[in-house]
Amino acid sequence: MLKGRHLLDPTDFSPGELDEIFDFADQIIQSPAQFNHLCDSSILATLFYEPSTRTRFSFEAAMLRLGGNVVGFSEPTSSSVAKGESVADTIRTVACYADIIVMRHPKEGAPRIASQYSPVPVINAGDGGHLHPTQTLTDLLTIRSVKHQLTGLTIGCCGDLKFGRTVHSLIKAASRYPDNRFVLISPKELRVPDYVTADLATKGIAYQEVERLDDVIGNLDILYMTRVQKERFFNEDDYVRLKDVYVLNAEKMRLARQDMIVMHPLPRVGEISYDIDDDPRAYYFKQAKFGMFVRMALISKLLGVS
């Protein structure tokens, strides 16, 4: 039973519970009009302490399509946060008005702190460079819809694997499904954190770390591209040096299998050439739409109205 639960980490829900969400998302995709009034009178609060397009808009669109309403802020300086209000007090106040809260915050662990003070479900919409569990739900639903399975896949993650919370979440969640393998493609400076590879090693899950995309792209079922995140760098020179280290273009795609799919949490800033957009293997904009449907399913399940 998912009613009243928080989602702070992609492993908060079991694979069976994730399947329950994905199955419901599939129902919504097939007949969205049937669910137009599922959340009538419910209110979603979106507390975004960091900028967002897809995550915030998809959550708000999801609630509106379910018949509910949305309150919140997209810029913390427009709230009492600017006056020094703590996360705990903000959450306790917002929970007086809303039935469910979505929170993005630059500090790792902030949504977990929020959940400790909230009588209503809290959803982590990204905490610093740590985790992004609803992006992971989006990614897994996309993979399941296209590949018709979540097992036995070779998943390549490319780009900023050090600060990429979407990558950390995807690896953590996908490693729970049997026989998945990971190819981690990044420059040395942006390798995935040690705790991520240590967890894979402890579980006996196959992975390799490489620097050249060209050498491994032909072996992949999924290529998960990420941008180099300027906002996570303390040194501008380091960002400039690394930002264009990987650019996926038509030439590189000729090395890939015809059934490989390209995913990206977006936004992109140059790491995927626009000439890829019409390639049938490019799924990143379809992925963004899946994000709205899976969030519709998630909101419904946490509110217990599905």
N, C-alpha and C positions, 0 to 999 in steps of 0.2 A: 504494500500500500504506500503510495507516494504522497498522499494528502498531508500537507503541513510540513513536509521535509524541506531542508535547505539543500541547495546545490552549490558547493564551494570548491569541489575537486572532482575531476572526471571519474574517479573511482568511488564516489559517494554512493552511486547506484550500481547494482550488480549487472552483469551482462543480460540477465533475464529481465531486469527492470528497464534497461535500455531498450531491449527488444519491444517491451510494452509501449514505450514512448514512440519508437520508430514505427510500429504497427499502427498506432493511432495517427501518427503523421501521414502515413500512407493513405489512411481513410480520408483525412482532410484534403490531401492532394487530389484524390479521386472525386470528391464531392464537397468542395469548400462551402457552398451555400448552405449545406445542412447544419453548419456549425456557427452560423452568423449570430445566434443569440445565446450561445453556450455560457458566456460570461457576462450576461446582462447584469448591471448594477455592481459589478466588481471593478475595483480600481487598482491599477498598476502604477507604482512609483518608480521612476527612473532617476537614479542619482549618479550622474556621470561627472566625476572629478577629473577625468581626462577626455580629450576629444574623441568622437566616434561618429561614423556615418552608418555603416551597415548594422552594427550591433544595436545601437540605439534605435535607429529607424525600424529595424526588423522586429524588435521587441514591441515598439509602439504600434506598428502596423499589425502585428500579431494580436495584440489585445483589442485593438479597434475592430479587426475582422471577426473577433469572437464576440463582439457586442459590448465590450467593456470600455472603460475610460482610462485616461492616462494623466498623471501629474508628475512633476519633477523638475530637474534642472539639467542643462547640458553644459553649464559653466558654473563652478562652485562659487565664484565671486558674486553671483546673483542671488546667493542664499546666505544664511547666517554663518556658514563656514567662513566667510570673509571677516566675520566678527570674532572668530576664534572658537566657534562651537565645535565640540568633539564629535567624532564619529558616533560614539555611544549615544550622546544626546540627540544628534540628528536622527538616528535610527528610531529611538524611542518616541520621538515626536512624529516622524513620518508614519510610523506604524499605527498611530492614532487615526490616521486618515485613509490609509491604503490597506489592501488585502494581501498584497505581495510586493516585494521590493527587488529591483534589479540595481546592482551597484558596480561601477567601475572606479578603480582607485589606483593611483601611482605607487602606493606602498604595498608590498607583499604582505598578505595576511589581513589586510583591512576588512575584507568581506567576512572573514571568520570572526573577527572581533564584533562586527556588526551583528552577526547571527546570534552571538551570546546575549545580546540585549533586545532582540527582536521577537515579539510574539507571533509574527507572521513570517512566511517563507522568505528567505533571502537567496538571491541568485547571484553568483559571482560572474560579472561580465568582463573580467580581466583585472588582475591585481599585479601591477608592475610588470616585471619580466618573468613572472612566476607561472601562472596558469590561466587558462581561458576555457572553462569546461563547456559552455554552450557553443563555442566555435567547434569544439571537439564533437559534440552531438551533431552539429551541421556536417562536419567532415565524415563522420561514420555513416550518417544517413545517405550522403552523396555516394560514398563508396558502395554501400549496400544496394542502392538503387541502380548503380551502373554496373557493378561487378557481380551483383546478386550473391555476395558472400562477404564475410569479414574475416575469413581465415585463409591461410596459405598464400599470403600476398607478400610481394617484395615492395616495400615502401621506401622511396627515396625522399629525404628531406634536405633541401638545398638552400643555402644562404646564411642568414643570421640565426644560428642555432644556439648561440649563447644567451641572447636576450629574448628569443622568440617564444613567448608564452604559448602560442598556438601549437608550436612544434612540441614543446614539453608536454602539453596536455594530450596531444595526439599519440605520442609515443607511449605515454603512461596508460592510456586507454586501449590502444590497439595491441599492446603487448599482452593483454589478458585473453586475446583470442588465439587459438592454437596455430602454430606453424607460420606465424608472420615473421618476416625478416626485415631488418632496417639497414639502409645505406645512408650514412650521415655525411653530407657533402658540404664542406665549409673550409675557409682558410683557417689556419691554426689559431688566429686571434679570436675567431667566432665559433669555436667548437662547442658542442653541447656540454653543459655542465657535468662534472664528474659524477654527481649523484644520479644523473639520468643513466649514464652508461653502467654505473655500479649496480643499479637496479636491474638492468637488462642482464648483466653478467650473473647476478645472483639467481635470476629466474632461468638461466640457461638459454636465453633468447639470442639468436644469431644477429650480429650487427657488424658493420665495418665502417671505419672513418676514412674518407678519402678527400682529396682536394680538387680533383678534376672531374667535372660533370661528364665530359665527353667519354671518359673511360667506363662509365657505369650506366649511362642512360639506356643503353640497349637491353639491360637486364631488369628493368623496372616495370612493375604493374601500375604504380602510381608515382608521379613526381609531384612533390609538394614544395612549391617555390615559396620563398619568403623574401621580404625586403630587408635591407640593412637599415636598422631603425636609428635615425639621426637623434631622436629624443633620448636614446639610452646611452649616448656617447658623452664622455666628459671632455674629449679632445676632438676638436673640429678636424684637425689634420688626419687623424685616424679614420674618421668617417669618410672624408673625401677620398682617401687611399683605398678604402674597401667597398665603397658603395656600388661600384659597377663591376665587381669581381666576377659575378655570374649574370649573363644576359642570355635568356632562352630565346632563340630565333629559329627561323625556318630551316636554316642549315643544321642546327643541332637536332631539330625534330626529325630530320631525315635519318638520324642514327637510332631513333626510338622505334619500339614496336608499334604496330598499327592499333593494338588494343590497349596501349598505355594511355592513361588519362593524366592531364595536367590540372592540378588544383592550386589554389592560392587563397589565403584568408582575406586578401586585399586590405588596404590599398596597395597598388603597385607603384613604383617610382622609377621604372626603367628596367627591372629585372626580367620582365616578359615583354618582348617586342610586340607591337600592335599587329604585325603580320601573322601572329599566332592565333588571333582572336577568331578567325573563321575556320581554323582547323577543327575538325569534328572531335578531336581529342582534348580540346580546351574546355574545361568544365567550370572555370572559376566564377562566371556570372550565373550559371545554373546553380552552382554551389551557394551563391548568395541568396537565391530564391528558396532553396531548400532550408536555409537558415530561418526564414520566416515561418515555414510550415512546422519545423521541429520545435520552434519556440511557442507556436500555438499549442502544440501537443503538450509541451512541458508545463506551460502556464495552467492549462486545463487539469493536468494530473496533479500538480501541487495544490491547486484550489479544490481538488476533489469533485470536479464537475464533469469529468469526461464520460 
